[in-house]
Amino acid sequence: VGGSYAFALSFAMRAREGMQPHMTDAIAPLLARIADALERLAPPAPQAPDFTAARLFRHEPATGAFVAAPDYPLSLDLLVGIDRQKARFVENLRRFAEGLPSNHVLLWGVRGTGKSSVTKAAFVALADAYPSLKLIEVDRDEVAALPPLFDLLRARAERFVVLCDDLSFEDGAAAAKALKSALEGGVSGPPENVLFVA
């Protein structure tokens, strides 16, 4: 039996040395079952995510997994008619990648106007120059999972663009409160290595 509760079994095994043989034979399996049950209640900490496999990821809050995704194939130059918006977004993203002051981004417009395309294309355009830059896409229904995600990312050396496509607060104030909590960061403040885009 390994893990944090193995000490209980080893302590019990040392204590059995003063017991009669028939007592130790009966207690050892019970102690092993107790140690196994304690391990299931408090499993070991999950492994740190590996962000070397790709530049774009999708976060699965149910499992804590970061699923690698291929680079976005659309070139930023192919998005036409929004040159001023592209330039401002790219400049803000560049400042973030360099560790300079930058702003979280709220892109608004009707569905299908290229909000997430601008984000992904601008990210891919800058990612070669800034290898520590990573993009993580989160589902709009998982806004409540942002505070623990940001806490996890805070301790990392990489710089993360967290994209929440089609964010809405139709289901009430719970999502807005979770987003506010994630962006403000509670007592620890917002993570300086996370840029939120919605």
Backbone torsions as a table, in degrees:
resi	resn	phi	psi	omega
1	VAL	NA	125.6	179.8
2	GLY	-111.1	-176.5	174.3
3	GLY	94.0	-170.8	-171.2
4	SER	-71.7	-17.3	-178.2
5	TYR	-103.7	6.9	179.9
6	ALA	-64.3	-26.1	179.8
7	PHE	-60.0	-32.7	-178.8
8	ALA	-63.7	-41.3	180.0
9	LEU	-69.5	-43.6	-178.9
10	SER	-67.0	-36.9	176.7
11	PHE	-63.5	-43.6	-179.8
12	ALA	-66.0	-36.8	179.1
13	MET	-66.1	-38.1	177.1
14	ARG	-68.0	-35.8	-179.0
15	ALA	-69.4	-26.4	-177.2
16	ARG	-72.1	-14.0	-177.8
17	GLU	-57.3	-29.5	178.9
18	GLY	-88.3	-0.9	-177.4
19	MET	-90.9	166.2	175.5
20	GLN	-77.6	150.2	-174.1
21	PRO	-54.9	-39.9	-177.0
22	HIS	-68.7	-26.6	178.0
23	MET	-72.3	-40.6	-178.1
24	THR	-68.7	-34.5	178.4
25	ASP	-64.5	-32.9	-179.5
26	ALA	-80.7	-32.2	-173.6
27	ILE	-84.9	-34.6	-174.8
28	ALA	-55.8	-47.4	179.0
29	PRO	-64.8	-36.2	178.6
30	LEU	-64.1	-44.5	178.9
31	LEU	-64.4	-37.4	177.4
32	ALA	-64.1	-41.2	177.5
33	ARG	-64.0	-40.8	178.9
34	ILE	-63.5	-44.9	179.2
35	ALA	-62.2	-41.6	177.9
36	ASP	-62.7	-42.3	179.4
37	ALA	-63.9	-39.5	178.4
38	LEU	-66.1	-37.2	177.1
39	GLU	-63.1	-38.5	179.1
40	ARG	-68.9	-34.7	179.2
41	LEU	-70.6	-34.8	-179.7
42	ALA	-127.8	77.1	-177.2
43	PRO	-66.3	162.2	178.0
44	PRO	-63.3	156.8	179.8
45	ALA	-61.1	143.2	179.3
46	PRO	-64.5	154.2	177.9
47	GLN	-69.0	148.3	178.2
48	ALA	-64.3	140.2	-179.6
49	PRO	-65.0	150.1	178.4
50	ASP	-105.0	108.4	-178.5
51	PHE	-98.7	15.1	178.6
52	THR	-86.4	-13.5	-174.8
53	ALA	-73.4	-23.3	-176.2
54	ALA	-162.8	-178.0	174.7
55	ARG	-108.8	-23.5	179.0
56	LEU	-115.2	139.9	-178.3
57	PHE	-140.3	156.8	170.9
58	ARG	-115.4	131.3	-178.9
59	HIS	-93.0	131.5	176.5
60	GLU	-109.4	96.9	-174.4
61	PRO	-64.0	-27.4	-178.7
62	ALA	-64.1	-36.7	-178.6
63	THR	-107.4	-14.0	-175.7
64	GLY	78.9	7.7	-176.2
65	ALA	-79.6	151.3	172.3
66	PHE	-116.1	109.4	-175.3
67	VAL	-92.0	120.6	-179.7
68	ALA	-65.3	143.7	178.9
69	ALA	-128.9	153.7	177.6
70	PRO	-70.6	158.4	176.7
71	ASP	-59.0	148.8	-179.7
72	TYR	-71.6	126.0	-171.1
73	PRO	-79.7	-15.3	-174.2
74	LEU	-82.2	126.4	178.5
75	SER	-75.5	144.2	179.0
76	LEU	-60.9	-31.8	-179.6
77	ASP	-65.0	-23.4	-178.8
78	LEU	-79.0	-10.8	176.9
79	LEU	-88.8	106.2	-171.6
80	VAL	-107.1	157.4	176.5
81	GLY	83.7	3.2	-179.6
82	ILE	-133.4	38.3	-173.6
83	ASP	-60.6	-42.8	-179.8
84	ARG	-63.4	-44.4	179.6
85	GLN	-64.7	-42.1	178.1
86	LYS	-60.8	-46.1	-178.1
87	ALA	-61.1	-43.2	179.7
88	ARG	-66.7	-40.4	179.8
89	PHE	-65.7	-45.8	-179.7
90	VAL	-62.6	-41.9	179.0
91	GLU	-62.9	-43.0	178.2
92	ASN	-63.7	-41.4	179.3
93	LEU	-66.7	-40.1	177.1
94	ARG	-62.5	-44.3	178.4
95	ARG	-60.5	-42.8	177.9
96	PHE	-61.7	-46.0	-178.4
97	ALA	-60.9	-31.5	-179.5
98	GLU	-88.7	0.6	179.5
99	GLY	80.4	15.2	178.2
100	LEU	-89.6	163.5	177.6
101	PRO	-57.2	135.7	-179.9
102	SER	-149.1	170.5	-177.5
103	ASN	-117.9	145.9	168.1
104	HIS	-62.4	157.8	-170.9
105	VAL	-124.7	130.8	171.9
106	LEU	-116.6	109.4	177.4
107	LEU	-94.8	129.7	-179.2
108	TRP	-127.4	153.4	-179.4
109	GLY	156.4	170.5	-178.8
110	VAL	-68.3	158.6	-178.6
111	ARG	-59.5	137.3	176.7
112	GLY	87.2	11.8	-178.4
113	THR	-94.1	4.9	173.1
114	GLY	98.4	17.9	-178.4
115	LYS	-62.0	-51.2	-179.8
116	SER	-73.0	-28.5	177.4
117	SER	-64.8	-41.6	177.0
118	VAL	-61.0	-44.6	-178.6
119	THR	-61.5	-50.7	-176.7
120	LYS	-68.3	-41.5	-179.5
121	ALA	-66.8	-40.9	177.8
122	ALA	-65.9	-39.8	178.1
123	PHE	-60.3	-49.9	-178.5
124	VAL	-63.4	-35.9	179.4
125	ALA	-63.4	-32.9	-178.4
126	LEU	-96.3	-17.6	-170.7
127	ALA	-63.1	-32.4	178.8
128	ASP	-64.1	-38.8	-178.7
129	ALA	-76.6	-20.9	-177.5
130	TYR	-129.9	83.9	-174.6
131	PRO	-63.4	-20.3	179.6
132	SER	-82.9	-3.3	-179.5
133	LEU	-80.7	127.1	178.9
134	LYS	-129.5	150.2	176.0
135	LEU	-116.4	130.2	176.9
136	ILE	-121.4	122.5	178.3
137	GLU	-95.4	132.6	177.0
138	VAL	-119.5	148.4	179.9
139	ASP	-74.0	142.6	-178.2
140	ARG	-63.6	-23.5	178.4
141	ASP	-82.0	-2.1	-177.7
142	GLU	-111.3	26.8	-179.4
143	VAL	-58.8	-33.1	179.7
144	ALA	-64.2	-19.4	179.5
145	ALA	-86.4	-1.3	-178.3
146	LEU	-65.7	-44.6	-178.7
147	PRO	-57.3	-47.0	176.8
148	PRO	-67.0	-32.4	176.7
149	LEU	-63.2	-46.6	-179.8
150	PHE	-63.7	-36.7	177.1
151	ASP	-63.2	-39.4	178.1
152	LEU	-65.7	-43.6	-176.9
153	LEU	-72.2	-27.9	-177.5
154	ARG	-54.1	-37.9	-175.1
155	ALA	-82.6	-1.6	-175.6
156	ARG	-91.3	155.8	178.8
157	ALA	-80.8	-24.6	-178.5
158	GLU	-69.6	166.0	174.6
159	ARG	-113.0	129.9	-169.6
160	PHE	-116.8	129.3	167.1
161	VAL	-95.6	117.1	179.4
162	VAL	-103.0	113.9	-176.1
163	LEU	-103.8	124.9	174.6
164	CYS	-117.6	100.9	-175.3
165	ASP	-77.6	140.4	176.9
166	ASP	56.1	43.5	178.1
167	LEU	-64.0	133.9	174.2
168	SER	-147.5	160.5	-179.8
169	PHE	-119.2	37.6	-178.0
170	GLU	-65.3	-28.5	-175.1
171	ASP	-85.7	7.4	176.6
172	GLY	115.6	-167.9	-171.2
173	ALA	-82.1	-12.5	-176.3
174	ALA	-60.8	-44.1	-179.8
175	ALA	-66.4	-41.1	179.1
176	ALA	-63.5	-39.7	178.5
177	LYS	-66.1	-40.4	179.0
178	ALA	-65.2	-40.9	178.4
179	LEU	-65.2	-44.6	177.9
180	LYS	-59.7	-44.0	178.6
181	SER	-61.9	-42.5	-179.3
182	ALA	-66.2	-43.3	-176.8
183	LEU	-72.6	-32.7	178.3
184	GLU	-83.2	-27.1	174.6
185	GLY	78.7	9.6	179.1
186	GLY	61.5	-145.7	-176.5
187	VAL	-69.3	-23.7	-178.4
188	SER	-85.2	-7.3	-178.8
189	GLY	79.5	169.2	-179.1
190	PRO	-72.4	147.3	177.6
191	PRO	-68.0	128.8	-177.7
192	GLU	-74.7	-13.3	-179.4
193	ASN	-100.8	18.2	178.7
194	VAL	-126.7	127.9	174.3
195	LEU	-114.6	120.8	-178.7
196	PHE	-95.3	130.6	179.0
197	VAL	-127.4	127.8	178.0
198	ALA	-139.2	NA	NA
